[in-house]
Amino acid sequence: MALWQISFFIVTKKSLEAYPLPAKDEEGLFDDSNYWIEDFDLMLFDVLNDFLPKGESWSRDIVMYGNLESNVFEIGTNAHRVESVSFRIDFTSDYEDILRGIIEFCILNNLAILTTTDLEIVSLNFESVNQHIIKSPQVIRYNSFLYK
């Protein structure tokens, strides 16, 4: 992840109802595959192409929309089954339309957005997610380097 990006996980709301609030393991990692146990059609992600063009992935098990160095949406798969979904926002770009598109996609498909730092569930509206971005340690750190 680049210094100018902030990451989020996406999980199904149904899985959040079935499992306790997510937690990181002893190594500080989050295994989101437990939150994708139900079948989720990969074709549903094709609407992302409207605002994030499908890109070449570095792995055959990852479907990627966008650009790794900027705004990117990644779907980790195993045997064409969704195992992991995340996205990164390039906060130095004009990301509003992209973020609004991702939020709308989540609303329409009954998905939730989690912060990667503390696995907090973020309200599915632009203002809430954007406030999280603006106040994130990544933005603060980036601005401290920029305005030293």
C-alpha positions, 0 to 999 in steps of 0.5 A: 500500500502506498503512503497516499492510500487508505484501505478498507475491507468489505464483508457481507452484512449477513456474515456480520450478523452470524459472527461476532465482531471481527478481530485481528489474530495474534499477528495483527492480521484479519482473515476476512475469508470467514465473512465470505462463506456464502456464494457471491456472484463475481459478475455482480462486481462488473458494475465497478467497471463504470467508475473503476476500469477493470485492470490487470491483476498481479495474481490470477486469484485476484480480480482487480478494478482500478490501479494499484498505485491509486484507487483500487478495488480487489476481490480475492478468489479461490476456484472462482469463489469470493474469499476476500474483498477490499479497496484502497482510496488514493486520498491525493486524487479526486476520489469522491465519485469512486467512493460514492460508487463503492458505497452505492455498490455496498448498499445495493448488495448488502455489504459492509465497509470495515476500517483496516486499522480497528475493524470498525463498521463505517456507516454507508454514506459518503460523509462517514467514510470520507471523515474516516479518510480525512482523520486517518493516520495515513492522511496525517502522516502524509500531510506531515511529510508534505508540510515539513 
